Amino acid sequence: EAQVTQNPRYLITVTGKKLTVTCSQNMNHEYMSWYRQDPGLGLRQIYYSMNVEVTDKGDVPEGYKVSRKEKRNFPLILESPSPNQTSLYFCASSSQGAQPQHFGDGTRLSIL
Amino acid sequence: GQNIDQPTEMTATEGAIVQINCTYQTSGFNGLFWYQQHAGEAPTFLSYNVLDGLEEKGRFSSFLSRSKGYSYLLLKELQMKDSASYLCAPLKSNYQLIWGAGTKLIIKP
């Protein structure tokens, strides 16, 4: 089954404790992206990647890091999480930038 | 700059037709997507318009006017399951998607 898998689905943690949210897709897609979604603000892009070893900043990259060492994986790293990063996070992928994106089920992060 | 404007909320009756408008301003343009998002779930793809005109797909149609920076999503024969948020997302020329805040559609019996 074609899918985008995010882990964990839910996480409650404390300020400053490094965390990684993993994202994996099994569709051989070139394009992958991370979004956060906050009430009233809609989806905001954090980082995106057009292909392996190619990553670009989206609209809200501060406080986040990503890597794209292999095509299927695109982890999101919060080196020193802060409460303003409490949000619902989605990973998405598509075959190319101008193709529909497939979304993971989301990761709800709470930073205390 | 970039800006996307769509109504925050709309209400319609089961069986009726509703049109959700979206106006946008982006630096470079490579088409426009519409997605549906049910509460607590991930967005799912509905349509993609890159040329001016109407694209019809079953009960859903999407229209684009590039010169006016305007798109709409038309939903016919509304069903209760269509209650969701509808997200307008222009694609910039660098393939970055810019998302509107979404229109929450409430369907009443």
Backbone of each chain as ProteinMPNN parsed JSONL, in Angstrom:
{"seq_chain_A": "EAQVTQNPRYLITVTGKKLTVTCSQNMNHEYMSWYRQDPGLGLRQIYYSMNVEVTDKGDVPEGYKVSRKEKRNFPLILESPSPNQTSLYFCASSSQGAQPQHFGDGTRLSIL", "coords_chain_A": {"N_chain_A": [[0.849, -1.192, 0.0], [0.57, 2.166, -0.917], [2.074, 4.695, 0.907], [2.676, 7.338, 3.329], [4.579, 7.459, 6.137], [4.626, 8.534, 9.409], [6.391, 8.992, 12.453], [6.831, 9.749, 15.924], [3.221, 9.419, 16.447], [2.095, 10.89, 18.428], [3.513, 13.076, 20.84], [4.688, 14.162, 23.908], [6.83, 16.374, 25.383], [9.697, 18.012, 26.885], [10.956, 21.386, 27.125], [13.922, 22.023, 25.291], [14.852, 19.409, 25.007], [16.206, 17.419, 22.685], [14.587, 16.216, 19.756], [13.414, 13.918, 17.243], [11.345, 13.592, 14.457], [10.272, 11.09, 12.465], [9.912, 10.415, 8.938], [8.733, 8.512, 6.326], [8.448, 7.332, 3.005], [6.957, 5.107, 0.612], [6.8, 5.253, -2.115], [8.677, 5.945, -3.93], [9.028, 8.655, -4.318], [10.23, 11.842, -5.375], [9.935, 14.383, -4.281], [9.638, 15.796, -1.098], [8.177, 17.033, 1.946], [7.804, 19.083, 4.878], [5.279, 20.216, 7.091], [3.732, 22.47, 9.396], [0.747, 22.776, 11.289], [-1.389, 25.057, 12.591], [-4.111, 26.277, 14.576], [-6.271, 28.424, 12.796], [-4.23, 29.365, 11.218], [-3.592, 27.71, 9.158], [-1.775, 25.449, 6.959], [1.712, 25.569, 7.181], [4.749, 25.693, 5.535], [7.722, 24.063, 6.452], [10.266, 22.918, 5.756], [11.406, 21.741, 2.552], [12.167, 19.207, 0.107], [13.584, 18.588, -2.973], [14.899, 16.454, -3.984], [17.228, 13.748, -3.278], [19.693, 14.773, -0.984], [19.115, 17.437, -1.454], [17.79, 20.178, -0.038], [15.463, 22.722, 0.982], [14.555, 25.816, 2.512], [11.341, 26.446, 3.852], [8.563, 28.442, 4.716], [8.694, 28.766, 7.487], [11.286, 27.97, 8.837], [12.857, 28.289, 11.103], [14.413, 26.974, 13.967], [14.228, 24.354, 13.274], [15.577, 21.408, 11.701], [16.462, 19.461, 8.82], [17.138, 16.477, 6.91], [18.124, 14.74, 3.947], [19.134, 12.054, 3.162], [18.6, 9.708, 1.884], [16.232, 8.603, -0.577], [13.692, 7.78, 0.407], [13.385, 8.663, 3.053], [12.825, 11.42, 5.299], [13.623, 13.009, 7.785], [12.554, 15.141, 10.494], [14.08, 17.392, 12.587], [14.211, 18.662, 15.825], [16.299, 20.54, 17.469], [16.498, 21.943, 19.885], [13.804, 22.032, 21.344], [11.03, 24.305, 21.775], [8.242, 25.789, 23.567], [6.69, 27.203, 21.636], [6.784, 25.629, 19.449], [4.955, 23.724, 19.701], [2.56, 21.919, 18.078], [0.672, 20.606, 15.254], [2.106, 18.381, 13.085], [2.798, 17.656, 9.704], [4.033, 15.388, 7.308], [4.743, 15.165, 3.851], [4.653, 13.832, 0.491], [5.493, 13.79, -3.026], [5.558, 12.794, -6.494], [6.773, 14.64, -8.119], [7.459, 18.205, -7.895], [5.186, 19.519, -8.911], [3.072, 17.799, -8.653], [0.269, 16.095, -7.056], [0.314, 16.016, -3.49], [0.954, 13.432, -1.141], [-0.073, 12.812, 2.087], [1.227, 12.14, 5.37], [-0.168, 10.736, 8.446], [0.088, 12.592, 10.424], [1.714, 14.239, 13.202], [1.331, 14.936, 16.502], [2.716, 17.276, 18.446], [3.648, 18.241, 21.69], [5.198, 20.648, 23.521], [6.468, 21.229, 26.578]], "CA_chain_A": [[0.0, 0.0, 0.0], [1.32, 3.418, -1.003], [1.803, 5.491, 2.1], [3.669, 8.152, 4.016], [4.506, 7.033, 7.545], [5.28, 9.423, 10.372], [6.486, 8.523, 13.835], [5.633, 9.19, 16.545], [1.959, 10.104, 16.161], [1.893, 11.844, 19.52], [4.675, 13.197, 21.72], [4.748, 15.237, 24.894], [8.202, 16.437, 25.852], [10.02, 19.243, 27.607], [11.81, 22.356, 26.45], [15.345, 21.771, 25.21], [15.206, 18.002, 24.798], [16.233, 17.156, 21.247], [13.713, 15.147, 19.27], [13.337, 13.681, 15.805], [10.129, 12.994, 13.917], [10.672, 10.415, 11.229], [8.961, 10.363, 7.835], [9.184, 7.572, 5.311], [7.451, 7.065, 1.957], [7.3, 3.906, -0.149], [6.327, 5.477, -3.481], [9.826, 6.399, -4.717], [8.803, 10.05, -4.647], [11.391, 12.733, -5.293], [9.63, 15.588, -3.506], [9.101, 15.597, 0.254], [7.971, 18.322, 2.594], [7.283, 19.121, 6.242], [4.402, 21.337, 7.397], [3.07, 22.528, 10.683], [-0.596, 23.312, 11.172], [-1.866, 25.674, 13.825], [-5.478, 26.798, 14.395], [-6.417, 29.751, 12.211], [-3.092, 29.738, 10.371], [-3.428, 26.804, 8.04], [-0.514, 24.722, 6.829], [2.88, 26.373, 6.858], [5.838, 24.803, 5.149], [8.929, 24.232, 7.26], [11.334, 22.601, 4.806], [11.056, 20.8, 1.522], [13.305, 18.589, -0.571], [13.247, 18.203, -4.339], [15.547, 15.162, -4.269], [18.244, 13.369, -2.3], [20.741, 15.765, -0.689], [18.668, 18.783, -1.821], [16.737, 20.661, 0.862], [15.254, 24.164, 0.931], [13.719, 26.364, 3.566], [10.003, 26.906, 3.553], [8.216, 29.738, 5.302], [8.965, 28.828, 8.93], [12.324, 26.98, 9.108], [13.637, 28.561, 12.318], [14.268, 26.005, 15.052], [14.097, 23.012, 12.699], [16.566, 20.918, 10.743], [16.051, 18.274, 8.077], [18.163, 15.874, 6.073], [17.565, 13.841, 2.924], [20.269, 11.2, 2.784], [18.07, 8.701, 0.976], [14.998, 9.102, -1.177], [12.471, 7.433, 1.119], [13.298, 9.224, 4.401], [12.986, 12.872, 5.423], [13.367, 13.282, 9.196], [12.496, 16.52, 11.001], [14.818, 17.433, 13.842], [14.109, 19.844, 16.676], [17.516, 20.431, 18.293], [16.198, 22.464, 21.217], [12.384, 22.411, 21.206], [10.468, 25.319, 22.66], [6.769, 25.683, 23.588], [6.043, 27.725, 20.427], [6.808, 24.574, 18.428], [3.795, 22.854, 19.935], [1.772, 22.019, 16.856], [0.41, 19.381, 14.499], [3.081, 18.336, 11.996], [2.527, 16.72, 8.612], [5.006, 15.118, 6.261], [4.062, 14.874, 2.595], [5.548, 13.532, -0.617], [4.902, 13.706, -4.358], [6.543, 12.317, -7.466], [7.505, 15.858, -8.505], [6.909, 19.36, -7.205], [3.883, 19.948, -9.425], [2.135, 16.689, -8.54], [-0.431, 16.069, -5.768], [1.086, 15.497, -2.37], [0.367, 12.443, -0.245], [0.264, 13.218, 3.448], [1.202, 11.219, 6.495], [-1.31, 10.918, 9.346], [0.324, 13.715, 11.325], [2.345, 14.046, 14.508], [0.94, 16.015, 17.408], [3.806, 17.539, 19.39], [3.419, 19.2, 22.777], [6.464, 20.984, 24.175], [6.105, 21.873, 27.857]], "C_chain_A": [[0.886, 1.245, 0.0], [1.024, 4.269, 0.222], [2.999, 6.316, 2.533], [3.5, 7.87, 5.504], [5.304, 7.98, 8.415], [5.304, 8.746, 11.731], [7.27, 9.518, 14.68], [4.377, 9.92, 16.097], [1.673, 11.17, 17.211], [3.165, 11.877, 20.37], [4.502, 14.398, 22.623], [6.165, 15.218, 25.446], [8.444, 17.799, 26.498], [10.959, 20.121, 26.796], [13.262, 21.921, 26.473], [15.768, 20.341, 24.952], [15.075, 17.648, 23.325], [15.294, 16.027, 20.85], [13.737, 15.082, 17.748], [11.991, 13.056, 15.471], [10.505, 12.361, 12.575], [9.538, 10.45, 10.212], [9.537, 9.454, 6.765], [8.072, 7.361, 4.298], [7.935, 5.895, 1.099], [6.901, 4.019, -1.615], [7.445, 5.95, -4.406], [9.672, 7.866, -5.155], [10.069, 10.877, -4.481], [11.167, 13.877, -4.319], [9.057, 15.207, -2.146], [9.084, 16.933, 0.978], [7.476, 18.123, 4.022], [6.455, 20.391, 6.428], [4.056, 21.305, 8.886], [1.708, 23.2, 10.477], [-1.064, 23.787, 12.522], [-3.237, 26.283, 13.569], [-5.475, 28.209, 13.834], [-5.298, 30.154, 11.269], [-2.934, 28.824, 9.166], [-2.086, 26.103, 8.058], [0.609, 25.694, 6.478], [4.058, 25.433, 6.621], [7.097, 25.119, 5.945], [10.167, 24.065, 6.365], [10.759, 21.716, 3.721], [12.32, 20.309, 0.823], [12.873, 18.128, -1.954], [13.871, 16.861, -4.709], [16.584, 14.885, -3.185], [19.332, 14.443, -2.216], [20.379, 17.187, -1.116], [17.532, 19.188, -0.886], [16.662, 22.185, 0.781], [14.339, 24.586, 2.047], [12.346, 26.717, 3.023], [9.765, 28.248, 4.214], [8.609, 29.878, 6.773], [10.046, 27.832, 9.339], [13.042, 27.139, 10.45], [13.331, 27.527, 13.397], [14.157, 24.561, 14.584], [15.291, 22.697, 11.808], [15.983, 19.703, 10.035], [17.275, 17.697, 7.385], [17.479, 14.953, 5.071], [18.724, 13.009, 2.367], [19.849, 10.088, 1.824], [16.682, 9.121, 0.552], [13.785, 8.882, -0.284], [12.302, 8.161, 2.447], [13.576, 10.721, 4.448], [12.685, 13.248, 6.878], [13.383, 14.776, 9.512], [13.106, 16.523, 12.396], [14.58, 18.762, 14.552], [15.256, 19.743, 17.681], [17.247, 20.866, 19.729], [14.748, 22.969, 21.217], [11.949, 23.458, 22.215], [8.943, 25.244, 22.577], [6.099, 26.224, 22.32], [6.137, 26.753, 19.249], [5.752, 23.494, 18.705], [2.842, 23.023, 18.761], [1.458, 20.629, 16.325], [1.304, 19.413, 13.258], [2.681, 17.276, 10.972], [3.746, 16.612, 7.706], [4.23, 14.771, 5.002], [5.089, 14.562, 1.522], [4.773, 13.547, -1.927], [6.001, 13.288, -5.333], [7.422, 13.471, -7.967], [6.84, 17.028, -7.809], [5.515, 19.746, -7.644], [2.858, 18.82, -9.417], [1.456, 16.709, -7.178], [0.42, 15.445, -4.673], [0.266, 14.489, -1.574], [0.858, 12.776, 1.162], [0.331, 12.025, 4.391], [0.039, 11.56, 7.408], [-1.123, 12.049, 10.351], [0.975, 13.291, 12.626], [1.966, 15.233, 15.376], [2.009, 16.148, 18.481], [3.37, 18.555, 20.43], [4.741, 19.401, 23.498], [6.132, 21.779, 25.445], [7.263, 22.712, 28.396]], "O_chain_A": [[1.817, 1.368, 0.796], [-0.136, 4.533, 0.538], [4.146, 6.049, 2.173], [2.412, 8.025, 6.057], [6.495, 8.203, 8.195], [4.378, 8.029, 12.11], [8.265, 10.074, 14.216], [4.472, 10.948, 15.426], [1.086, 12.212, 16.919], [3.807, 10.851, 20.593], [4.21, 15.504, 22.168], [6.647, 14.188, 25.917], [7.535, 18.617, 26.638], [11.661, 19.652, 25.901], [13.784, 21.507, 27.508], [16.946, 20.088, 24.7], [13.97, 17.586, 22.785], [15.219, 15.004, 21.53], [14.04, 16.062, 17.068], [11.554, 12.108, 16.124], [10.996, 13.037, 11.671], [8.362, 10.507, 10.572], [10.686, 9.609, 6.352], [6.904, 7.226, 4.662], [9.132, 5.709, 0.884], [6.688, 3.008, -2.283], [7.182, 6.32, -5.55], [10.131, 8.254, -6.229], [10.869, 10.648, -3.574], [12.087, 14.295, -3.617], [8.123, 14.412, -2.047], [9.862, 17.838, 0.674], [6.819, 17.131, 4.336], [6.844, 21.479, 6.001], [4.085, 20.258, 9.533], [1.543, 24.064, 9.616], [-1.129, 23.016, 13.48], [-3.506, 26.755, 12.464], [-4.766, 29.084, 14.331], [-5.4, 31.176, 10.59], [-2.195, 29.156, 8.239], [-1.352, 26.157, 9.045], [0.467, 26.533, 5.589], [4.319, 24.514, 7.398], [7.486, 26.278, 6.094], [10.996, 24.968, 6.249], [9.76, 21.027, 3.926], [13.389, 20.909, 0.934], [11.912, 17.371, -2.092], [13.418, 16.203, -5.646], [16.786, 15.699, -2.284], [19.819, 14.946, -3.229], [21.249, 18.058, -1.139], [16.444, 18.613, -0.934], [17.668, 22.854, 0.543], [13.466, 23.835, 2.48], [12.2, 27.213, 1.906], [10.659, 29.092, 4.266], [8.831, 30.991, 7.251], [9.761, 26.923, 10.12], [13.752, 26.233, 10.885], [12.174, 27.24, 13.704], [14.01, 23.648, 15.397], [15.925, 23.588, 11.243], [15.123, 19.006, 10.574], [18.316, 18.347, 7.287], [16.384, 14.45, 5.323], [19.212, 13.239, 1.261], [20.663, 9.592, 1.045], [16.026, 9.904, 1.239], [12.914, 9.751, -0.233], [11.176, 8.274, 2.933], [14.444, 11.228, 3.737], [11.602, 13.754, 7.17], [14.109, 15.559, 8.899], [12.7, 15.756, 13.27], [14.725, 19.835, 13.967], [15.194, 18.958, 18.627], [17.713, 20.232, 20.675], [14.496, 24.169, 21.105], [12.428, 23.497, 23.349], [8.407, 24.692, 21.616], [5.026, 25.741, 21.958], [5.618, 27.036, 18.169], [5.687, 22.48, 18.009], [2.373, 24.127, 18.481], [1.907, 19.618, 16.865], [1.259, 20.363, 12.476], [2.284, 16.164, 11.32], [4.397, 17.606, 7.384], [3.171, 14.149, 5.079], [6.247, 14.968, 1.618], [3.559, 13.346, -1.946], [7.193, 13.408, -5.05], [8.62, 13.315, -8.202], [5.781, 16.873, -7.2], [4.733, 20.251, -6.839], [1.859, 18.903, -10.131], [2.0, 17.278, -6.232], [1.147, 14.478, -4.901], [-0.934, 14.659, -1.36], [2.049, 12.991, 1.387], [-0.397, 11.043, 4.241], [-0.664, 12.546, 7.187], [-2.065, 12.423, 11.049], [0.819, 12.161, 13.09], [2.241, 16.384, 15.036], [2.189, 15.26, 19.314], [2.798, 19.594, 20.101], [5.332, 18.454, 24.018], [5.578, 22.875, 25.372], [7.141, 23.324, 29.457]]}, "seq_chain_B": "GQNIDQPTEMTATEGAIVQINCTYQTSGFNGLFWYQQHAGEAPTFLSYNVLDGLEEKGRFSSFLSRSKGYSYLLLKELQMKDSASYLCAPLKSNYQLIWGAGTKLIIKP", "coords_chain_B": {"N_chain_B": [[4.742, 40.198, -2.151], [3.122, 37.33, -0.686], [-0.161, 36.128, -0.644], [-3.132, 34.59, 0.386], [-6.565, 34.323, 0.109], [-9.483, 33.124, 1.45], [-12.865, 32.292, 2.334], [-13.583, 31.984, 5.833], [-15.497, 30.284, 6.927], [-18.311, 28.401, 5.781], [-21.751, 27.623, 5.257], [-23.981, 25.127, 4.161], [-26.704, 23.332, 2.604], [-27.627, 19.922, 2.681], [-27.537, 18.194, -0.392], [-27.548, 20.475, -1.91], [-25.729, 23.048, -3.825], [-22.45, 24.38, -3.537], [-20.107, 27.045, -3.659], [-16.758, 27.648, -3.235], [-14.615, 30.231, -2.854], [-11.365, 31.473, -3.807], [-8.801, 33.758, -3.633], [-5.613, 34.832, -4.714], [-2.202, 35.881, -4.304], [0.949, 35.49, -5.495], [4.527, 35.132, -5.685], [5.516, 34.32, -8.625], [4.046, 31.568, -10.354], [2.656, 28.337, -10.597], [0.442, 26.828, -10.97], [-2.543, 25.633, -9.225], [-3.705, 24.031, -6.31], [-6.406, 22.204, -4.81], [-7.359, 20.958, -1.7], [-8.948, 18.627, 0.521], [-9.771, 18.507, 3.943], [-10.646, 16.626, 6.611], [-11.677, 17.004, 9.989], [-9.077, 16.573, 12.271], [-7.685, 14.913, 10.607], [-5.405, 14.083, 7.863], [-4.728, 16.248, 5.043], [-6.331, 15.653, 1.863], [-5.932, 15.176, -1.638], [-7.79, 17.034, -4.033], [-8.026, 18.537, -6.5], [-6.174, 19.921, -9.302], [-5.276, 22.767, -10.988], [-3.752, 24.152, -13.763], [-3.996, 25.515, -16.083], [-6.128, 28.13, -17.353], [-9.632, 27.939, -16.739], [-12.286, 25.485, -16.372], [-12.195, 22.525, -14.497], [-13.617, 19.431, -14.304], [-14.618, 16.944, -12.025], [-16.371, 14.465, -11.266], [-18.57, 15.063, -8.606], [-17.257, 17.303, -7.892], [-15.818, 20.364, -8.986], [-13.284, 22.515, -10.308], [-12.137, 25.812, -10.812], [-10.046, 28.097, -12.559], [-8.592, 31.308, -12.898], [-5.937, 32.755, -14.094], [-5.11, 35.33, -14.729], [-6.651, 36.892, -13.087], [-5.968, 36.018, -10.612], [-7.508, 34.098, -9.227], [-9.561, 31.484, -8.041], [-12.017, 28.886, -7.828], [-13.77, 26.354, -5.99], [-16.211, 24.071, -6.719], [-18.857, 22.386, -5.345], [-21.166, 19.918, -5.846], [-24.462, 18.489, -5.289], [-24.43, 18.109, -2.449], [-23.23, 16.181, 0.273], [-23.462, 14.825, 3.605], [-20.975, 13.914, 4.374], [-19.289, 15.65, 3.144], [-18.741, 17.675, 4.818], [-16.132, 19.465, 5.962], [-12.83, 20.937, 5.964], [-11.672, 23.048, 3.343], [-8.917, 23.5, 1.41], [-7.08, 25.918, -0.239], [-4.341, 26.108, -2.421], [-1.866, 27.668, -3.91], [0.816, 27.003, -6.215], [4.1, 27.921, -6.229], [6.602, 29.164, -8.567], [8.989, 27.973, -7.878], [8.218, 25.567, -6.987], [7.241, 25.51, -4.418], [4.592, 25.097, -2.202], [1.986, 27.229, -1.243], [-0.203, 27.709, 1.36], [-3.638, 28.394, 1.91], [-5.639, 29.426, 4.765], [-7.837, 27.879, 4.855], [-11.254, 26.854, 4.286], [-13.899, 26.223, 6.301], [-16.425, 24.016, 5.828], [-19.743, 23.587, 6.548], [-22.252, 21.253, 6.556], [-25.706, 21.064, 6.526], [-28.577, 19.114, 7.408]], "CA_chain_B": [[4.503, 39.239, -1.102], [2.18, 36.292, -1.057], [-1.358, 36.209, 0.147], [-4.25, 33.756, -0.073], [-7.768, 34.725, 0.813], [-10.674, 32.306, 1.257], [-13.744, 32.494, 3.5], [-13.255, 31.155, 6.993], [-16.529, 29.268, 7.161], [-19.518, 28.458, 4.968], [-22.781, 26.646, 5.613], [-24.824, 24.767, 3.031], [-27.693, 22.296, 2.897], [-27.452, 18.632, 1.998], [-28.167, 18.156, -1.707], [-27.379, 21.76, -2.604], [-24.449, 23.352, -4.465], [-21.729, 25.452, -2.865], [-18.896, 27.492, -4.335], [-15.767, 28.182, -2.304], [-13.709, 31.089, -3.62], [-10.0, 31.672, -3.325], [-7.975, 34.705, -4.372], [-4.217, 34.636, -4.315], [-1.089, 36.652, -4.874], [2.195, 34.791, -5.201], [5.676, 35.484, -6.517], [5.635, 33.179, -9.527], [2.849, 30.715, -10.249], [2.826, 27.085, -11.337], [-0.783, 26.062, -10.822], [-3.221, 25.761, -7.932], [-4.29, 22.802, -5.787], [-7.424, 22.192, -3.769], [-7.336, 19.775, -0.853], [-9.99, 18.484, 1.529], [-9.235, 18.027, 5.209], [-11.593, 16.383, 7.688], [-11.145, 17.36, 11.302], [-8.177, 15.603, 12.882], [-7.076, 14.045, 9.614], [-4.496, 14.704, 6.913], [-5.361, 16.731, 3.801], [-6.328, 14.754, 0.709], [-5.958, 15.907, -2.896], [-9.04, 17.113, -4.791], [-7.87, 18.991, -7.883], [-5.025, 20.75, -9.658], [-5.479, 23.552, -12.196], [-2.581, 24.914, -14.185], [-4.483, 26.378, -17.154], [-7.409, 28.781, -17.092], [-10.821, 27.198, -17.114], [-12.972, 24.618, -15.42], [-11.877, 21.09, -14.483], [-14.708, 18.739, -13.615], [-14.262, 15.606, -11.555], [-17.502, 13.967, -10.49], [-19.38, 16.115, -7.973], [-16.4, 18.45, -7.607], [-15.203, 21.063, -10.121], [-12.424, 23.614, -9.885], [-11.956, 26.816, -11.849], [-8.885, 28.965, -12.373], [-8.305, 32.455, -13.76], [-4.584, 33.185, -13.725], [-4.982, 36.79, -14.849], [-7.352, 37.512, -11.96], [-5.515, 35.455, -9.35], [-8.785, 33.661, -8.656], [-9.979, 30.113, -8.247], [-13.1, 28.419, -6.963], [-14.107, 24.938, -5.914], [-17.668, 23.92, -6.768], [-19.297, 21.085, -4.857], [-22.572, 19.687, -6.184], [-25.161, 17.377, -4.613], [-23.712, 18.007, -1.188], [-23.516, 15.091, 1.204], [-23.009, 15.139, 4.961], [-19.553, 13.608, 4.468], [-18.51, 16.765, 2.579], [-18.388, 18.584, 5.914], [-14.671, 19.402, 6.088], [-12.169, 22.17, 5.541], [-11.194, 22.999, 1.969], [-7.685, 24.284, 1.407], [-6.601, 26.43, -1.525], [-2.873, 26.118, -2.316], [-1.112, 27.97, -5.139], [2.174, 26.464, -6.312], [5.016, 28.924, -6.765], [7.445, 28.682, -9.661], [10.062, 27.136, -7.316], [7.528, 24.356, -6.521], [6.816, 25.624, -3.034], [3.153, 25.284, -2.048], [1.557, 28.208, -0.243], [-1.529, 27.24, 1.754], [-4.597, 29.243, 2.586], [-6.038, 28.951, 6.094], [-8.892, 26.896, 4.69], [-12.663, 27.198, 4.486], [-14.642, 25.165, 6.981], [-17.748, 23.861, 5.24], [-20.689, 22.88, 7.417], [-23.419, 20.784, 5.8], [-26.862, 20.829, 7.39], [-29.573, 18.234, 6.762]], "C_chain_B": [[3.553, 38.164, -1.583], [1.008, 36.303, -0.091], [-2.421, 35.316, -0.47], [-5.453, 34.095, 0.77], [-8.911, 33.779, 0.448], [-11.542, 32.468, 2.492], [-13.399, 31.523, 4.613], [-14.237, 30.004, 7.149], [-17.708, 29.492, 6.223], [-20.461, 27.365, 5.439], [-23.643, 26.384, 4.393], [-25.712, 23.598, 3.443], [-27.393, 21.043, 2.086], [-28.214, 18.645, 0.681], [-27.974, 19.405, -2.537], [-26.019, 21.853, -3.29], [-23.768, 24.472, -3.679], [-20.463, 25.77, -3.644], [-17.971, 28.139, -3.312], [-14.722, 28.944, -3.118], [-12.341, 31.216, -2.969], [-9.317, 32.712, -4.219], [-6.556, 34.633, -3.834], [-3.296, 35.637, -4.986], [0.179, 35.901, -4.5], [3.293, 35.321, -6.105], [5.987, 34.29, -7.401], [4.462, 32.232, -9.305], [3.008, 29.509, -11.159], [1.587, 26.215, -11.2], [-1.36, 26.204, -9.419], [-3.894, 24.441, -7.563], [-5.46, 23.126, -4.855], [-7.318, 20.857, -3.034], [-8.532, 19.815, 0.099], [-9.348, 17.962, 2.813], [-10.362, 17.868, 6.228], [-10.893, 16.627, 9.023], [-10.278, 16.231, 11.867], [-7.473, 14.679, 11.905], [-6.121, 14.82, 8.707], [-5.266, 15.233, 5.704], [-5.308, 15.653, 2.713], [-6.568, 15.574, -0.555], [-7.338, 15.876, -3.546], [-8.785, 17.462, -6.249], [-6.61, 19.822, -8.04], [-5.339, 21.437, -10.971], [-4.196, 24.286, -12.523], [-2.951, 25.869, -15.327], [-5.802, 27.01, -16.743], [-8.563, 27.87, -17.502], [-11.302, 26.287, -16.005], [-12.528, 23.173, -15.6], [-12.964, 20.404, -13.686], [-14.287, 17.322, -13.269], [-15.392, 15.116, -10.654], [-18.318, 15.112, -9.914], [-18.582, 17.389, -7.737], [-15.846, 19.034, -8.909], [-14.333, 22.174, -9.566], [-12.143, 24.503, -11.083], [-10.744, 27.665, -11.514], [-8.894, 30.097, -13.378], [-6.949, 33.005, -13.317], [-4.463, 34.701, -13.751], [-5.637, 37.506, -13.67], [-6.852, 37.003, -10.609], [-6.684, 34.886, -8.557], [-9.053, 32.216, -9.017], [-11.229, 29.854, -7.414], [-13.243, 26.919, -7.059], [-15.625, 24.85, -5.836], [-18.03, 22.5, -6.343], [-20.797, 20.95, -5.117], [-23.132, 18.535, -5.362], [-24.5, 17.084, -3.261], [-24.207, 16.849, -0.335], [-22.933, 15.46, 2.57], [-21.506, 14.913, 5.092], [-18.667, 14.697, 3.854], [-18.183, 17.82, 3.629], [-16.906, 18.416, 6.221], [-14.133, 20.803, 5.842], [-11.612, 21.978, 4.15], [-10.049, 24.011, 1.839], [-7.286, 24.628, -0.016], [-5.088, 26.574, -1.415], [-2.235, 26.408, -3.669], [0.301, 27.397, -5.067], [3.061, 27.529, -6.944], [5.909, 28.316, -7.838], [8.617, 27.85, -9.154], [9.495, 25.856, -6.692], [7.26, 24.362, -5.026], [5.313, 25.891, -3.0], [2.886, 26.307, -0.959], [0.1, 27.902, 0.083], [-2.382, 28.355, 2.344], [-4.973, 28.626, 3.928], [-7.187, 27.95, 6.024], [-10.273, 27.46, 4.942], [-13.348, 26.011, 5.136], [-16.055, 25.134, 6.426], [-18.609, 23.011, 6.162], [-21.902, 22.532, 6.587], [-24.541, 20.486, 6.79], [-27.889, 19.975, 6.659], [-30.712, 19.029, 6.136]], "O_chain_B": [[3.221, 38.105, -2.767], [1.174, 36.468, 1.118], [-2.593, 35.284, -1.688], [-5.373, 34.148, 1.998], [-9.265, 33.649, -0.724], [-11.033, 32.748, 3.578], [-12.981, 30.391, 4.368], [-13.845, 28.881, 7.468], [-18.059, 30.63, 5.91], [-20.038, 26.326, 5.947], [-23.998, 27.315, 3.67], [-25.503, 22.965, 4.478], [-26.956, 21.121, 0.938], [-29.376, 19.048, 0.625], [-28.214, 19.392, -3.745], [-25.259, 20.886, -3.335], [-24.429, 25.4, -3.212], [-19.829, 24.883, -4.216], [-18.365, 29.069, -2.609], [-14.035, 28.369, -3.963], [-12.188, 31.083, -1.755], [-9.268, 32.545, -5.437], [-6.336, 34.4, -2.646], [-3.571, 36.158, -6.067], [0.454, 35.696, -3.317], [3.021, 35.89, -7.162], [6.651, 33.349, -6.966], [3.952, 32.115, -8.191], [3.427, 29.619, -12.311], [1.674, 24.991, -11.303], [-0.75, 26.812, -8.54], [-4.561, 23.816, -8.388], [-5.494, 24.172, -4.207], [-7.205, 19.791, -3.639], [-9.052, 20.88, 0.434], [-8.487, 17.083, 2.773], [-10.96, 18.854, 6.658], [-9.678, 16.472, 9.148], [-10.705, 15.078, 11.927], [-6.751, 13.769, 12.312], [-6.038, 16.047, 8.773], [-6.337, 14.722, 5.378], [-4.373, 14.855, 2.651], [-7.319, 16.549, -0.538], [-7.98, 14.827, -3.605], [-9.267, 16.768, -7.144], [-6.056, 20.348, -7.075], [-5.637, 20.774, -11.964], [-3.618, 24.96, -11.669], [-2.305, 26.9, -15.516], [-6.51, 26.484, -15.884], [-8.475, 27.13, -18.482], [-10.808, 26.31, -14.878], [-12.49, 22.661, -16.719], [-13.208, 20.748, -12.529], [-13.696, 16.604, -14.075], [-15.372, 15.325, -9.441], [-18.714, 16.026, -10.638], [-19.151, 18.434, -7.421], [-15.455, 18.299, -9.815], [-14.602, 22.71, -8.491], [-11.94, 24.033, -12.202], [-10.449, 27.922, -10.347], [-9.166, 29.89, -14.561], [-6.846, 33.649, -12.273], [-3.797, 35.292, -12.901], [-5.221, 38.604, -13.3], [-7.272, 37.508, -9.568], [-6.831, 35.158, -7.365], [-8.809, 31.78, -10.141], [-11.465, 30.528, -6.412], [-12.89, 26.299, -8.062], [-16.248, 25.484, -4.984], [-17.551, 21.529, -6.929], [-21.593, 21.77, -4.661], [-22.39, 17.72, -4.814], [-24.076, 15.962, -2.984], [-25.402, 16.576, -0.233], [-22.032, 16.293, 2.674], [-20.832, 15.63, 5.831], [-17.447, 14.675, 4.017], [-17.431, 18.756, 3.356], [-16.474, 17.359, 6.682], [-14.886, 21.732, 5.549], [-11.138, 20.897, 3.803], [-10.202, 25.2, 2.121], [-7.17, 23.758, -0.88], [-4.594, 27.107, -0.422], [-2.078, 25.502, -4.487], [0.9, 27.318, -3.994], [2.802, 27.984, -8.058], [5.961, 27.097, -7.996], [9.194, 27.085, -9.927], [10.192, 25.149, -5.965], [7.071, 23.3, -4.432], [4.818, 26.79, -3.679], [3.485, 26.257, 0.116], [-0.739, 27.843, -0.816], [-1.919, 29.15, 3.162], [-4.672, 27.463, 4.199], [-7.481, 27.26, 7.0], [-10.448, 28.411, 5.704], [-13.37, 24.916, 4.574], [-16.796, 26.111, 6.539], [-18.262, 21.882, 6.508], [-22.518, 23.408, 5.979], [-24.353, 19.754, 7.762], [-28.055, 20.091, 5.445], [-31.627, 18.444, 5.556]]}, "name": "protein", "num_of_chains": 2, "seq": "EAQVTQNPRYLITVTGKKLTVTCSQNMNHEYMSWYRQDPGLGLRQIYYSMNVEVTDKGDVPEGYKVSRKEKRNFPLILESPSPNQTSLYFCASSSQGAQPQHFGDGTRLSILGQNIDQPTEMTATEGAIVQINCTYQTSGFNGLFWYQQHAGEAPTFLSYNVLDGLEEKGRFSSFLSRSKGYSYLLLKELQMKDSASYLCAPLKSNYQLIWGAGTKLIIKP"}
